[in-house]
């Protein structure tokens, strides 16, 4: 059934009207990355009252947990890892709530203080699955590059050639980020309780791997850079602001991922609808 609701769909219609995007068999959708982030910021600002009520407590809690872990548990690895797991679980609640907020605006936004349900666990497990796949590819490519370069320069040990390791990391990051971006596109489906698979993610993201890497990883990381810098300062208040800023930037990137998913999903739904009419 053709989806005619949601902010992502209205963004899709707006962008098609402005950019004259066509949907015909054989054509690939092209994500308007900068427009997606612009729309994400505008959406959060327009609904700032709802955003404050729905997300501010969680953002403050996550920032406080990160600050406490880095300042009070720096020498207690076990407790630090446990707190990191708690932060991750809360982050999944934040993500699923944000997807729902963006894609189902006509429905009440779920309470952030709710217990974990089936959707949250599926989302959490899919994140682990994507991270494992991207991590394995990263490690395999990095080792292959290091071995090839080591043989090429006749080095005895890689540790004596740190530039080789750096080259391996840089090269390996390319396919890892590409996979992470493409496989993440259907995370919003899981947040909404819909059936989803990695195969569907791969099909839906076809032709947009590099752009999704920008949406999911690269642009958010670049946006977080100033806040990361604050975390290195020896000032409690600035460290907390840095932690809060990273999570606020994460919220924007989750909205952008939601809009990306809706854009691509609607593009191919409309293409299928047009083809069926022609038949």
N, C-alpha and C positions, 0 to 999 in steps of 0.2 A: 504494500500500500504506500502511496506517495505521502511523504511527511510534509505537512504544511504548517507546522508549528515550531516554536523555539527560536531563540535569538540567533542561533547559528544559521537557521534556514533563512531568516530575514536578512542576515549579513550576506548570505549566498545570493539572494535575489537582488540586493542592493549592488553588490559587486558586479554581477552579470549585467545589470542595467547600465552601470557606469563604464565597464570595460568591454562590453559586447562579447562575453564569453559564450561560446557555442557548445552544445552538447549533442554530439552525433557519434555514431559508431566509428571506432577507430581513433578518436581523439582522446587525449589524456587531459585530465584536470591539472591545472597549475596553481598551486597554493600561492595566494598573495601574502607573503610572510609579513611584510611591514604593515600592511593593512590589517592583518589579523591582530597584531600586537597593539596597533592604534585603537582598534575596536575594543580590544580587551580592557585597555586602560579607561576608555570612555565609558564602557559598561559599568566597571567597578565604581567610577566616579559618579555616574548618573544614579546608581543605586547604593550610594555610600551609606545611607542610613541602614539599609538592610545588611550591607556588608559589615558594618560595625557590630550590629547585633549578632549576626551569624558567625563571623569569623574572628573578630578582634580578641575575644577571650582565648581562643585556641592559639592564635599567633603569639599572644603574650605568654601563654603557658609554654609553648615550644621554645620561645626565646629564653625563658627563664631556665628551662631544663638544660638547654645547650650551654648557657652561661654557667650554671652550677656544675655541669659535668667538666667543663674546661678549666674552671678556676678552683673547684673544691675536690674534684676527683681525679686530678691529673696523675696522681701516683697510685690510684686504685683502679687497675685495669678491669677487674671483674665487675665492679660496681658501675664503671663507666660504660662497659658494653651493655649491661642491663638497662641503664638509663637510655642508651642509644636505641635499644630495641623498643622501649616505651615511646620514645620520640617518633620512631618509624611508624608504630601502630597508630599513634595520634595523627601523624601526617597522612596516613591512608584515610582516616575519617575526614580530615580536612579536604583531601582530594576528591573523594566520592561525593561529599556535600557540595563542593564547588562545581563539579560536573553537573550535578542535579540542579543547582542554582542557575547555571548557564543554559542548559538545554531543556529544562522543564520549568520555565519561569511562571507558568500558569498554575503550578502546584506549589504547595507549601514547602519551603526549604527544610530538609531534615534537621533535627536537633543535633548539634555537635556532641552533646553529652550522651548520645544513645549508645547502647551496647553494640558490639560487633555482630553483624548479621552475615548472611550468605554472600551478599554482594561485596562486603568489605574483605572477607577472607579470600574470595576469588580474585579480587583486585590485588591483595597482598601477595598471593601465590603467583599471579601473573608477573608482578614486578620481580619476584625472585627468579622466575623462569627467564624473563628477558635479560636480567642481569647476568644469569649464568651463561646464557648463549653468547651475549656480547663479551663477557669476560673470557670465555674459552677461546673465542675467535681472536680477541686481543692478545692473549697469552701465546697462542699458536703463531700468529703473524709476527709478534715481537721476537720470539725465539728464532723463527726462520730468518728474519732480517738480520738479527745479531750473528747467527751462525754464518750466513752468507758473507756479511761484511768482515767477520773475523777471518774467514778463510781467504777473503780477497786481500787482506792486508797482512796475512800470515801472523796474526797475533796469537800468543800462547794462551792468554786468559782475558775474558771479556772485562773483568774488573779492572784490568790495567788500561782499558780503552773505554772510559766513561762516555765518550762521544758516540761510541757504537750503541750503547744502551739507550742513549737519548734518541738516536736515529730510529732504533727499533720501536721505541715508545711512540714517537711521532707518526711513523708509518702505520703502526698497529691501531692507533686511535681512529684512523679514517674509516676502516670497515666496521669497527666496534660502534662508533657513533652513528654510522649509516644504519646498522642493524637496530640499534636502540631506538632511533627515530621511527623507522618503519614499523617495528613491532609494537610500538607504544600507541599507535593511532587508534586502536580499538579499546583502549583502557576505559574511555567514557562509556562504551557499551556495557562493560562489566559493572560500572558504577550505577547504571540505570537498570540493572538486573536482566539484561538481554544476553542471549547466547552469543558467544564469540570464540574465535579460534585464532591461532597464529597464522593459519593459512588465509583466513579472511583479512587479517591485518596486512599480510603481504600483498594480497590482491588489491585491497583498497588503497594502499600507499604506492602502488606502481607509478613510476615516473616522478615521484616526489620525495625520494629518499634523502637527498641532500637538503631539501627545504625542511623536511621534518626533523632532521638533525639540528638545523638552525632553531626550529621552534622548541624542540624538546630539551636540547642540551646547550648549544653554543650561545644563543642570545641570552637565555637565563643566566648562564655562568658569567658572561661579560657584564650583564646588568648587576650581578652580585659582587663584582670585583671591588667597588668602593666600600661595600659593607664588609667584605673579607679583610680589607686593609684595616678597618676599625678593630677587628678581632685580635690583631697583633699588637695593638696599643696597650700600654699598662695603665688602663683606666677602666674602672668597673662600669661606669655609665656608658662610655663609648662602646665597650664590648657588648653590652646588652643591646644598644641601638644597632650594632652590627648584626647580631643574631636576629633581631626583629626584622631588620631590613632584608635579610636573606629569605626569610619566610614570606614577607610581603611580596617580594619579587617572584617567589615560587607560586604564590596565589595568582599572579598575573599570567605566569606561564601555563598554569592549569586551565585558566579560562581560554588562553590561546590554543591549547591542545583540544579543548572542547569544540571551539569554533572550527578548528582544522578538520576534526572528525566530521562535524555536521556539514561542512563545505564539501568535502569529498563524497560523503555518503549521499547528499542531495544531488551532487553532480551526476553520479552514476545512476541514481534512481530516476532522475529526469531523463537521462539518456535512454535508459531502458523503457521508460514510459513513452518517449517519442518514437522509439523504434517499434514498440508494440502497436502504436497508432498507425504507423506506416504499413505494418503488416496487415 
